[in-house]
């Protein structure tokens, strides 16, 4: 059930973000986040990976979280 809900939310988000952008596919997978993101990006030869910015720092900036750092 949770996977279906996540997949539907992802489809809605993709629709809003990709009005003028070609998207190969959106998927919901399980596994260690950074490794899974990188593996899937390599599988589909992704040109772009979008990752949420996380929390604002005390200097009112967004800093990368551990998953974004690991993906880089």
C-alpha positions as CSV (number, residue, x, y, z in Angstrom):
1,X,0.0,0.0,0.0
2,X,2.8,2.5,0.9
3,X,4.6,1.7,-2.3
4,X,1.4,2.5,-4.3
5,X,0.8,5.7,-2.5
6,X,4.5,6.8,-3.0
7,X,4.3,5.9,-6.7
8,X,1.1,8.0,-7.1
9,X,2.7,10.9,-5.3
10,X,5.8,10.6,-7.5
11,X,3.7,10.6,-10.7
12,X,1.9,13.8,-9.5
13,X,5.2,15.5,-8.7
14,X,6.8,14.4,-12.0
15,X,3.8,15.9,-13.8
16,X,4.2,19.2,-12.1
17,X,8.0,19.4,-12.6
18,X,8.2,18.2,-16.2
19,X,5.9,20.4,-18.2
20,X,8.7,21.2,-20.7
21,X,11.2,18.5,-19.8
22,X,11.4,14.9,-21.1
23,X,11.5,12.3,-18.4
24,X,12.4,8.8,-19.1
25,X,10.5,7.2,-16.2
26,X,9.8,7.6,-12.5
27,X,10.1,4.6,-10.2
28,X,9.9,3.7,-6.6
29,X,12.6,1.4,-5.4
30,X,13.9,0.2,-2.1
31,X,17.4,0.0,-0.7
32,X,20.2,2.2,0.7
33,X,19.2,5.6,-0.6
34,X,22.4,7.0,-2.1
35,X,23.5,3.6,-3.6
36,X,20.0,3.0,-5.0
37,X,19.8,6.5,-6.5
38,X,23.2,6.2,-8.2
39,X,22.5,2.7,-9.4
40,X,19.2,3.6,-11.0
41,X,20.7,6.8,-12.5
42,X,23.4,4.7,-14.1
43,X,20.9,2.2,-15.3
44,X,18.8,4.8,-17.2
45,X,21.8,7.0,-18.1
46,X,20.3,10.0,-16.3
47,X,21.4,13.5,-17.1
48,X,20.0,15.0,-14.0
49,X,19.2,13.9,-10.4
50,X,17.0,16.1,-8.3
51,X,17.4,15.8,-4.5
52,X,15.6,17.8,-1.8
53,X,17.6,20.5,-0.1
54,X,16.8,19.5,3.4
55,X,16.9,21.9,6.3
56,X,18.1,25.5,6.4
57,X,21.3,26.1,8.2
58,X,21.7,28.7,10.9
59,X,23.0,31.1,8.2
60,X,19.6,30.8,6.4
61,X,21.1,28.6,3.6
62,X,20.1,25.1,2.6
63,X,22.9,22.6,3.0
64,X,23.2,19.1,1.6
65,X,22.1,16.3,3.7
66,X,23.9,13.0,4.0
67,X,22.1,11.3,1.1
68,X,22.8,14.2,-1.3
69,X,26.4,14.3,-0.2
70,X,26.8,10.5,-0.7
71,X,25.2,10.8,-4.2
72,X,27.7,13.4,-5.2
